[in-house]
């Protein structure tokens, strides 16, 4: 059956709160789809998180909608009679939208299980013996889910996890509770923050308390918003999510619905990609120029095998002196740093490519596939193949 000719572009309503990186990525994915397909005319409304606006929109003017959810949009969303994409309906009537998804509404959720596992794997690979999770200030469902999956995954590795949750007290009182909780944590500790804003509060509190990152506390946020992550000292390591790609796929279904192909909505999940390392977990949080030079050489040459002596000769410093600087500044040996870098690169290639285990071993400077497998089992408790399988 031939498709009817279009006489005008589809009019698509987009409601977002631009303060959130998730929503900015949502907007970017939708506008990229519109640009590449040239059949959409988008009307974008954006505003602050605390604004209630556009509840009196004439929705009959639109053929479809994309809404990054806030409870402030409840009235608008429940008047929708058109195909729509609803992003992260955690703060509103998610049961309502799950019912609607059987007909015309597609839901886009974050895959909190994969997000938490990815951060846990990363911190386990850094050899932290103690672990903790800091929730968002309000008991948001997505934050509690991340906490639950983080604790569950660590329990599978026979690790315990301390949890911090702000209560109904004032901001100052909760800040004081957070500082005391951080002081009481056994060190060194790997900390997952529910989001980047939460991670910033943890970084600031640790700095005030004199808790050093990454040697005493390795901190990882979620969403990788450079505006936030690079605004603090040390800068915040964070997990990047594939939001834009997922929105692009959801927009393709919305386009088909607007063309009358009678397709029901469906659920999409955006997953984590790579951990973007910054000062809260990398050994580069030091002002020692010799150590920084050595770290740069290690990064540049991580894809092939080399000896520590070669690094020392390039910098023109005795190996013993260089090792001493690493232990004094970073609290670990050069060999530990090299192995961490090789392991993180291997994990990234397992997640992001179809390279064979043999190829990955070669690209990460491991002597052979067996040595890579030995390091993986010792540090993560699974083989490289099992790690890749579990991450799918």
RANORHU-V584941 format. One record per backbone hydrogen bond with DSSP energy under -0.5 kcal/mol. NH is the residue of the N-H (numbers start at 1). CO is the residue of the C=O. E is the energy in kcal/mol with one decimal. If there is no record, write none. Layout:
# RANORHU-V584941
{{NH	CO	E} {NH	CO	E}}
This chain:
# RANORHU-V584941
{{10	39	-3.4} {12	10	-0.7} {12	41	-2.2} {13	64	-2.5} {14	43	-2.6} {15	66	-2.2} {16	14	-0.5} {16	45	-2.4} {18	16	-0.6} {18	47	-0.5} {19	47	-0.6} {20	17	-1.6} {24	20	-2.0} {25	21	-2.9} {26	22	-1.8} {27	23	-2.6} {28	24	-2.4} {29	25	-2.5} {30	26	-2.2} {31	27	-2.7} {32	28	-2.2} {33	29	-1.9} {34	30	-2.4} {35	31	-2.4} {36	32	-2.3} {37	33	-2.0} {38	34	-2.0} {41	10	-3.5} {42	40	-0.5} {43	12	-2.7} {44	42	-0.6} {45	14	-3.1} {47	16	-0.9} {51	48	-1.4} {53	51	-0.6} {57	54	-0.9} {59	57	-1.3} {61	58	-1.8} {62	59	-1.8} {63	11	-3.1} {64	11	-1.4} {65	83	-1.3} {66	13	-2.9} {67	85	-2.9} {68	15	-2.8} {69	67	-0.8} {69	87	-2.2} {73	70	-2.4} {74	71	-1.5} {77	73	-2.9} {78	74	-2.3} {79	76	-1.3} {80	77	-1.4} {83	63	-0.6} {84	104	-1.3} {85	65	-2.4} {86	106	-3.0} {87	67	-3.0} {87	85	-0.5} {88	86	-0.5} {88	108	-3.9} {90	88	-2.0} {91	88	-0.6} {94	92	-2.2} {97	93	-1.7} {98	94	-2.3} {99	95	-1.8} {100	96	-2.2} {101	97	-2.1} {102	99	-1.2} {103	100	-2.4} {104	100	-1.2} {105	100	-1.3} {106	84	-3.0} {106	104	-0.5} {107	266	-1.6} {108	86	-2.6} {109	107	-0.5} {109	268	-2.9} {111	270	-2.4} {112	110	-1.6} {115	111	-2.3} {116	112	-2.4} {117	113	-2.3} {118	114	-2.4} {119	115	-1.9} {120	116	-2.6} {121	117	-2.9} {122	118	-2.0} {123	119	-2.5} {124	120	-2.7} {125	121	-2.2} {126	122	-0.8} {127	124	-1.7} {128	123	-1.4} {130	188	-0.9} {131	160	-0.6} {132	190	-2.1} {133	162	-2.3} {134	192	-2.3} {135	133	-0.5} {135	164	-2.6} {140	138	-3.1} {144	140	-2.3} {145	141	-2.3} {146	142	-2.0} {147	143	-2.3} {148	144	-2.6} {149	145	-2.7} {150	146	-2.3} {151	147	-2.6} {152	148	-2.5} {153	149	-2.6} {154	150	-2.0} {155	151	-2.3} {156	152	-1.6} {157	153	-0.7} {157	154	-0.9} {158	155	-1.9} {159	154	-2.4} {162	131	-2.3} {164	133	-2.5} {174	170	-2.5} {175	171	-2.4} {176	172	-2.0} {177	173	-2.2} {178	174	-2.5} {179	175	-2.2} {180	176	-2.2} {181	177	-2.4} {182	178	-2.6} {183	179	-2.2} {184	180	-1.9} {185	181	-1.0} {185	182	-0.5} {188	216	-0.5} {189	216	-2.2} {190	130	-2.9} {191	189	-0.6} {191	218	-3.8} {192	132	-2.6} {193	191	-0.6} {193	220	-3.0} {194	134	-2.4} {196	222	-1.3} {199	195	-2.4} {200	196	-2.4} {201	197	-1.5} {202	198	-1.9} {203	199	-2.7} {204	200	-2.6} {205	201	-2.2} {206	202	-2.7} {207	203	-2.3} {208	204	-2.2} {209	205	-1.8} {210	206	-0.9} {210	207	-0.7} {211	206	-2.4} {212	210	-0.6} {216	212	-2.2} {217	212	-1.7} {218	189	-2.4} {219	217	-0.6} {219	280	-0.9} {220	191	-2.3} {221	237	-2.8} {223	239	-3.0} {226	224	-0.9} {228	225	-1.2} {229	225	-3.2} {230	226	-2.2} {231	228	-1.6} {236	229	-2.5} {237	219	-0.7} {237	235	-0.5} {238	276	-1.8} {239	221	-1.6} {240	238	-0.5} {240	274	-2.3} {242	271	-3.2} {243	241	-1.6} {246	242	-1.1} {247	243	-2.6} {248	244	-2.1} {249	245	-1.8} {250	246	-2.3} {251	247	-2.5} {252	248	-1.3} {253	249	-1.2} {254	250	-2.2} {255	251	-2.5} {256	252	-1.6} {257	253	-2.3} {258	254	-2.5} {259	255	-1.2} {260	257	-1.9} {261	256	-2.0} {268	107	-3.4} {270	109	-2.7} {273	240	-3.2} {276	238	-3.3} {276	274	-0.6} {277	275	-0.9} {280	235	-1.7} {281	278	-1.7} {282	278	-1.9} {285	282	-1.1} {286	284	-2.3} {289	287	-0.8} {292	288	-2.6} {293	289	-2.2} {294	290	-2.1} {295	291	-2.6} {296	292	-2.1} {297	293	-1.9} {298	294	-2.3} {299	295	-2.3} {300	296	-2.3} {301	297	-1.5} {302	299	-0.9} {304	301	-1.8} {310	307	-0.8} {311	307	-1.1} {312	308	-2.2} {313	309	-2.5} {314	310	-2.1} {315	311	-1.6} {316	312	-0.9} {317	312	-2.0} {322	318	-2.3} {323	319	-2.9} {324	320	-2.2} {325	321	-2.2} {326	322	-2.2} {327	323	-2.4} {328	324	-2.4} {329	325	-3.0} {330	326	-2.9} {331	326	-0.8} {331	327	-0.8} {332	326	-0.8} {337	333	-1.7} {338	334	-2.6} {339	335	-2.5} {340	336	-2.5} {341	337	-2.2} {342	338	-2.4} {343	339	-2.6} {344	340	-2.6} {345	341	-2.0} {346	342	-2.2} {347	343	-2.5} {348	344	-2.2} {349	345	-2.3} {350	346	-2.3} {351	347	-1.9} {352	348	-2.6} {353	349	-1.7} {360	356	-2.4} {361	357	-2.4} {362	358	-2.0} {363	359	-2.5} {364	360	-1.2} {365	303	-0.9} {365	362	-1.1} {366	361	-2.0} {372	368	-1.8} {373	369	-2.3} {374	370	-2.2} {375	371	-2.4} {376	372	-2.4} {377	373	-2.6} {378	374	-2.2} {379	375	-2.5} {380	376	-3.3} {381	376	-0.8} {381	377	-1.0} {382	376	-0.7} {387	383	-2.5} {388	384	-2.3} {389	385	-2.3} {390	386	-2.9} {391	387	-1.3} {392	389	-1.1}}
